[in-house]
Amino acid sequence: MKHIASAAAALMLSTTIVSAAGLDRSGQGVGAIFADDNTVSLSFGVVQPNVVGSDDAGNSYDVGDNYTQLGSSYTQHLTDQASIALIFDQPYGANIDYDVDPETSALGGTGADLSSESLGIIGRYQFSERFSIFGGMKVERVRADVALNGTAYANAIVTPNSVAPTAAAGFNARIAGAPLPSLSDASAEAIINGDNAAIANFIATYGAALAIANGLPAAAGPAVGQATVESIQGSVDTGRQNFFAGDGYNFEMEDSTKPVFLIGAAYEIPDIAFRLALTYHFETEHSADTRETILGETYRGTVDYVTPQSLNVDFQTGIAENTLLTASYRWTEFSAVDVVPDFLGTDLVNLDDGERYTIGLAHRFSDAFVGSATFLYEPEGDDLVSPLGPTNGLIGLTLGGQYTKDNVKLSGGINYSELGDATAEVGGTGVADFEGSSSFGFGFNASFTF
């Protein structure tokens, strides 16, 4: 049972890295701490997402870029009771690209490139054959670039955040002293977006006052009011064209490197390959220099954010001769990850908490070969999601195998996952629907015991 348990752990490592969704990439597993003495492990994976959708203007999107995942570990037993493991992984990432014309699509030109690496040392102490605790520290580095473009972001960023307040302030200044209500930002936005009722109400309410303010008779109010509306709309059109000409809004976040702490405990019954392990990663605070560019202007600042706390529950037990049952649960508090740039003033991440469930079987078919099958499930969250992560939930299957020859173990696996349908939103309004998305991945792991 010990040998099949070891094989199952390697299979989980080689296949977990090719089935992650959203920002969660590696799963932050610490299985290396249970490996044999003087074991080196290297992992490599490739994921090919097929994240497809469309908007009301008839544009089709295929936004998930392929990416690779790397991992490695080294385990050494210091005494019969104490051991350490060095673990390298890439815990978080995003590769999104809306490669269509920004001026004729809701989200064209939008994209995200987030990458991270962590290197940590974990120590384990066994109080007995069955009970152990472990903990350690990782050094985690994170960086990101984000682009927001397309008609949805042109409307959301240019219109309400600059033109509407300026226009409303200008109107109210011009009719100062007149016994009339102030024009709200919402009313100004409705006017510049061509709402006929809002335009008619503006002309009826403000036209005469604007005419008199310009030295014209009140009867000229309809003409003056209409000219004012057209002037505002022209300013907005110019602002939108300048937004597209300047490649929309771009955000660059410099590297931030911080320590991450973790603790855990495990209970084992070696005779039946039973193990229940809990691992908790603490939330980590980051601060990074930023650069925002929009409408030809550059704004430099800083942003404070966190990488989230998480909990992993890993379980395994022998259920028959040469057969092992595996299961796991992972929770990640992505809702706490807020990246709010100084100029933009809104959260670029906007994710629900992540949950993942797995259950699988591993079976030893011969002294040299072990095979496994694992089902994966991530529950759906809010139907409205960020355009930078336009999926909602996951159902997948991973098939893996391991071949052992002397002190070398070679394992690999493939994963196919159906990604849940979702609606990408900007400013709380759905602007593109994503249906029928999926991902395919394959990964390899080689471990050597000296």
VENNOR-V576497 format. One record per helix or strand of 3 or more residues. SS is the DSSP state (@ for helix, = for strand). FROM is the first residue (numbers start at 1). TO is the last residue. If there is no record, write none. Layout:
SS|FROM|TO  SS|FROM|TO
//
This chain:
@|2|16  @|31|34  =|39|50  =|52|55  =|60|62  =|67|77  =|82|89  =|94|97  @|102|104  =|111|126  =|131|148  @|151|174  @|185|192  @|196|213  @|218|245  =|249|269  @|270|272  =|274|281  =|284|294  =|297|307  =|310|320  =|323|332  @|334|336  =|354|364  =|369|378  =|384|386  @|387|389  =|394|405  =|408|419  =|422|426  =|429|434  =|437|449
//
